[in-house]
Structure formats: structure tokens, C-alpha cells
Amino acid sequence: MALFCRHKGNEEFYNFFKNILGFTPRRTEIYQVAFIHRSKSLATTKGHRINNERLEYLGDAVLSAIVAEYLYKKYPYEGEGFLTVMRSKIVSRANLNKLAHKIGLNDLIQYNKEQQGIFKSIEGDAFEALVGAIYLEKGYKFTRKVIVDRVIKIHLDVDALSQQDWNYKSKLIDWGQKERCKISFEVVNTTFQGKKNASRKEYEVQVLLDGEPAEKAIEFSIKAAEQLAAEKTYKKLVESGRISRPDNGQPKSATATEP
């Protein structure tokens, strides 16, 4: 197998792996596929499409296990509820998009730039595909070390994340009850990544305020999409002045728990 050597034409790839992830991969073809979005799929002679969806599927499972183990060890006295919420925060599509952008993964992704506004999770998807590629070449133990030591510990403030309010759905519903505004959530679109019988679904959820459409969000579960759409809507209401801010400039928090 050819080494992932540094030469003109793959300088960005070399620097990314060496400087950000701290290793030099050998099976370069796997990592090339990890950065191919479905909008730029390659076709084989047999008509099969080559893109990062299968690696993304694998990486999603591996990343979830890595994060679960990391949190289990980092917070030895926290209960299952806290750990579950923290894992959801870390592996949420919004957070993975930010994390991928922060480490420069966005510069390596191949996608149809004419359709750029259509795809909401290109960076997060590629990050999961990258995790899947590392796992295939190096195994779980190596992948865990790279993700924890080179990504999570350096580029993610987990303790700060634990303090962030996650339950915007409850806050929005609580505000709606006080203001006599009916809050509802509607799945407006469901898409499949890959073939319908062998891929994950993406759900697009929209918030409705007294039946009027507000913000939308896309995630791999309805619950996660609802939370993200609720967060977007809540922050828009704060910006518009419909929800007041306390003196420190942060939105007032609600005490209700998620229904």
C-alpha cells in the first residue's frame, strides 16, 4: 500500500493529517472517499456510486462509542441522564459541523458548490466519515486515541458545553404557555442518505407559533431536530424582543422540564 506521501497536489491532506490528527495514513483511498459528499459521487463501471455515506454510517457508531466511553471516565459520579445529554450535545449535527470547521475539515470536502445552500450537514457528515475511515485502517483503540487526544481535548471545551442550556424545546414551550402562544413541531421533510433500506434518515422539523412557521432544523432523529429548531426559534424571539433578556444580556432561562 502506498504511503500518504507529501507531494504537490496533496499538500492540504498531508498537513491536515500530520498537524491536526497527528498521524500519516497509509490506505489513502479510504480517506479520499471520506471527503466525497454525495453531491460529488463517483460512478464505478458497474454503476455503483462512491461517496462518504457508508463511512459516515460507520463513523457515527464508532464516534458515539468513543464519546460515551470518554464521558463515562471523565464524569465518574454523574448519572445516566447527564451522560446521555452530554453525548447528544457532542455528537449533535450542529456541534459536529462547528468542530469539523474548526479543525479545517471543510477545506478538504468535495461537493457540488452550486448546491451549497441545500446541504446543511456536509462538514459534520464528513467528520463522521473520517472517523469511520480511521477505524477501518487503524482499529478502535487508535481511533479513540486520535479523537479524544487530538480533537476533543484540544478543540472542544467539554466542561463549558456541559454548562450550556440544551433544552430549548422546554424553554420555548414554557414561554408559549406564559404568552398563550401555541407551540408545535412538524416534520416537514424526511430524506434518506443512500439506499432506503441501508441508510439513515434525516428529519427536517419546523417550529410553528400559533400555526405560523418559524425556524427549521435537520437532524438524524426527530427529537434532536426539534431541539435544534427550538433553539433557533428561541434565539430569534430573543433577538426580536419577544423574549426579554436579563441584565447580563443572556436570555432568561425557564424552569420547565422537557415534556
C-alpha positions as CSV (number, residue, x, y, z in Angstrom):
1,M,0.0,0.0,0.0
2,A,1.3,3.4,-0.9
3,L,2.3,5.8,1.8
4,F,0.4,9.1,2.1
5,C,3.5,11.0,1.0
6,R,3.8,14.7,0.9
7,H,3.9,16.0,-2.7
8,K,2.4,18.7,-4.8
9,G,-1.3,18.2,-5.1
10,N,-2.0,16.7,-1.8
11,E,-0.4,19.2,0.5
12,E,-3.6,20.1,2.3
13,F,-4.3,16.5,3.0
14,Y,-0.8,15.8,4.3
15,N,-0.9,18.9,6.6
16,F,-4.3,18.1,7.9
17,F,-3.4,14.5,9.0
18,K,0.0,15.4,10.2
19,N,-0.7,18.6,12.0
20,I,-4.3,18.1,13.2
21,L,-4.7,14.4,13.7
22,G,-1.0,13.6,14.4
23,F,-0.5,10.6,12.1
24,T,0.2,9.6,8.5
25,P,-2.4,7.3,6.9
26,R,-1.4,4.5,4.5
27,R,-4.6,3.5,2.9
28,T,-5.2,6.8,1.3
29,E,-8.1,5.7,-0.8
30,I,-10.3,5.3,2.3
31,Y,-9.7,8.9,3.3
32,Q,-10.2,10.2,-0.2
33,V,-13.7,8.6,-0.1
34,A,-14.4,10.1,3.4
35,F,-14.2,13.5,1.8
36,I,-16.5,12.9,-1.1
37,H,-20.0,14.2,-0.5
38,R,-22.9,12.5,-2.2
39,S,-23.4,15.5,-4.5
40,K,-20.0,14.7,-6.0
41,S,-20.4,11.0,-6.1
42,L,-18.1,9.0,-8.4
43,A,-19.5,6.2,-10.5
44,T,-17.9,2.8,-11.0
45,T,-18.1,0.8,-14.2
46,K,-20.8,-1.2,-12.6
47,G,-22.9,1.8,-11.8
48,H,-22.2,2.0,-8.1
49,R,-21.9,5.4,-6.5
50,I,-18.8,6.2,-4.4
51,N,-19.2,8.8,-1.7
52,N,-18.8,9.1,2.1
53,E,-22.2,7.9,3.2
54,R,-21.2,4.3,4.1
55,L,-18.2,5.6,6.0
56,E,-20.4,8.2,7.7
57,Y,-22.7,5.4,8.9
58,L,-19.8,3.5,10.3
59,G,-18.2,6.6,11.9
60,D,-21.4,7.6,13.5
61,A,-21.5,4.4,15.5
62,V,-17.8,4.5,16.3
63,L,-17.9,8.1,17.4
64,S,-20.9,7.5,19.6
65,A,-19.0,4.7,21.4
66,I,-15.8,6.8,21.8
67,V,-17.7,9.8,23.2
68,A,-19.8,7.6,25.6
69,E,-16.6,6.0,26.9
70,Y,-14.8,9.3,27.3
71,L,-17.7,10.8,29.2
72,Y,-18.1,7.8,31.4
73,K,-14.5,8.1,32.5
74,K,-14.5,11.9,32.7
75,Y,-17.6,12.2,34.9
76,P,-17.4,9.1,37.2
77,Y,-20.1,10.4,39.6
78,E,-22.7,11.6,37.0
79,G,-25.8,9.7,36.2
80,E,-27.1,8.2,33.0
81,G,-29.3,11.2,32.2
82,F,-26.4,13.7,32.4
83,L,-24.1,11.4,30.3
84,T,-26.8,10.9,27.7
85,V,-27.5,14.6,27.3
86,M,-23.7,15.3,27.1
87,R,-23.2,12.7,24.4
88,S,-26.1,14.2,22.5
89,K,-24.6,17.7,22.7
90,I,-21.2,16.5,21.5
91,V,-22.4,14.4,18.6
92,S,-25.2,16.7,17.5
93,R,-25.1,17.7,13.9
94,A,-24.7,21.4,14.8
95,N,-21.7,20.7,17.1
96,L,-20.0,18.4,14.6
97,N,-20.4,21.0,11.9
98,K,-18.7,23.5,14.1
99,L,-16.0,21.1,15.2
100,A,-15.2,20.0,11.6
101,H,-15.0,23.6,10.5
102,K,-12.7,24.4,13.4
103,I,-10.2,21.7,12.5
104,G,-10.2,22.7,8.8
105,L,-12.0,19.7,7.5
106,N,-14.3,21.9,5.4
107,D,-11.4,22.8,3.1
108,L,-10.9,19.1,2.1
109,I,-14.5,18.2,1.3
110,Q,-15.6,17.6,-2.3
111,Y,-19.1,18.7,-3.0
112,N,-21.3,20.4,-5.6
113,K,-20.8,24.0,-4.8
114,E,-23.8,25.0,-6.9
115,Q,-26.0,23.2,-4.4
116,Q,-24.1,24.5,-1.3
117,G,-27.2,26.0,0.3
118,I,-29.1,22.8,0.1
119,F,-26.8,20.7,2.3
120,K,-26.9,21.6,6.0
121,S,-24.6,19.0,7.5
122,I,-21.7,18.4,4.9
123,E,-19.0,19.1,7.5
124,G,-20.5,17.0,10.3
125,D,-21.1,14.2,7.9
126,A,-17.5,14.3,6.6
127,F,-16.2,14.3,10.2
128,E,-18.1,11.1,10.9
129,A,-16.9,9.6,7.7
130,L,-13.3,10.5,8.7
131,V,-13.9,8.6,12.0
132,G,-15.1,5.6,10.0
133,A,-12.0,5.8,7.8
134,I,-9.6,5.9,10.7
135,Y,-11.4,3.0,12.3
136,L,-11.2,0.9,9.2
137,E,-7.5,1.4,8.8
138,K,-6.3,1.6,12.4
139,G,-8.9,0.0,14.6
140,Y,-11.0,1.2,17.6
141,K,-8.2,1.8,20.1
142,F,-6.2,4.0,17.7
143,T,-9.3,5.9,16.6
144,R,-10.3,6.6,20.2
145,K,-6.9,8.0,21.0
146,V,-6.9,10.3,17.9
147,I,-10.4,11.6,18.5
148,V,-10.0,12.1,22.3
149,D,-6.4,13.4,22.4
150,R,-6.3,15.3,19.1
151,V,-9.8,16.5,18.7
152,I,-11.9,16.5,21.8
153,K,-9.3,17.6,24.3
154,I,-7.8,20.3,22.0
155,H,-10.8,21.7,20.1
156,L,-13.8,21.1,22.3
157,D,-14.4,22.6,25.8
158,V,-16.5,19.8,27.2
159,D,-16.9,21.4,30.6
160,A,-18.2,24.6,29.1
161,L,-20.5,22.5,26.9
162,S,-21.9,20.9,30.0
163,Q,-23.0,24.3,31.3
164,Q,-24.8,25.3,28.1
165,D,-28.6,25.1,28.1
166,W,-29.6,22.3,25.9
167,N,-33.3,22.1,26.5
168,Y,-34.6,24.9,24.3
169,K,-37.7,22.9,23.5
170,S,-38.9,23.1,27.1
171,K,-37.9,26.8,27.3
172,L,-39.9,27.5,24.2
173,I,-42.9,25.6,25.3
174,D,-42.8,27.3,28.7
175,W,-42.6,30.7,27.1
176,G,-45.6,29.7,24.8
177,Q,-47.7,28.8,27.8
178,K,-47.0,32.1,29.5
179,E,-47.7,34.1,26.4
180,R,-50.7,32.0,25.3
181,C,-48.9,31.1,22.1
182,K,-49.4,27.5,20.9
183,I,-46.0,25.8,20.2
184,S,-45.9,22.8,17.9
185,F,-43.4,20.9,15.9
186,E,-43.9,19.4,12.5
187,V,-41.8,17.1,10.4
188,V,-41.8,18.8,7.0
189,N,-39.4,16.5,5.2
190,T,-37.6,13.1,5.5
191,T,-34.7,12.2,3.4
192,F,-32.5,9.1,3.1
193,Q,-28.8,9.1,2.8
194,G,-28.0,6.3,0.4
195,K,-30.5,3.5,-0.4
196,K,-33.7,3.5,1.6
197,N,-33.1,0.0,3.0
198,A,-29.5,0.7,4.0
199,S,-29.1,4.2,5.2
200,R,-30.0,6.7,7.9
201,K,-32.9,9.1,7.7
202,E,-32.6,12.8,8.1
203,Y,-35.6,14.6,9.5
204,E,-36.4,18.3,8.8
205,V,-38.5,19.7,11.6
206,Q,-40.2,23.1,11.7
207,V,-41.5,25.0,14.7
208,L,-45.0,26.5,14.5
209,L,-46.0,29.5,16.6
210,D,-49.8,29.6,16.6
211,G,-49.7,27.7,13.4
212,E,-47.3,30.1,11.7
213,P,-44.0,28.7,10.5
214,A,-40.8,29.6,12.4
215,E,-37.4,28.1,12.3
216,K,-36.4,24.7,10.8
217,A,-33.6,22.2,11.6
218,I,-32.3,19.0,10.2
219,E,-31.0,16.1,12.3
220,F,-30.8,12.3,12.3
221,S,-33.6,12.0,14.9
222,I,-36.9,13.8,15.3
223,K,-36.1,14.7,18.9
224,A,-32.7,16.2,18.0
225,A,-34.2,18.2,15.1
226,E,-36.9,19.5,17.4
227,Q,-34.3,20.7,19.9
228,L,-32.2,22.4,17.3
229,A,-35.3,24.1,15.7
230,A,-36.5,25.2,19.1
231,E,-33.1,26.7,19.9
232,K,-33.1,28.7,16.6
233,T,-36.6,29.9,17.2
234,Y,-36.0,30.8,20.8
235,K,-32.9,32.9,19.9
236,K,-34.8,34.6,17.1
237,L,-37.5,35.5,19.6
238,V,-34.9,37.0,21.9
239,E,-33.4,39.0,19.1
240,S,-36.8,40.4,18.1
241,G,-37.6,41.3,21.7
242,R,-40.5,39.0,22.2
243,I,-38.4,37.2,24.9
244,S,-36.7,39.6,27.3
245,R,-33.1,39.4,28.3
246,P,-31.8,39.8,31.9
247,D,-29.2,42.4,32.7
248,N,-26.2,40.3,31.6
249,G,-27.5,40.1,28.1
250,Q,-28.3,36.4,28.2
251,P,-31.8,35.0,27.6
252,K,-33.8,34.3,30.7
253,S,-33.9,30.6,31.4
254,A,-37.1,28.7,32.1
255,T,-37.6,26.1,34.8
256,A,-39.8,23.7,33.0
257,T,-38.5,20.2,32.1
258,E,-38.9,18.7,28.7
259,P,-42.3,17.1,28.1
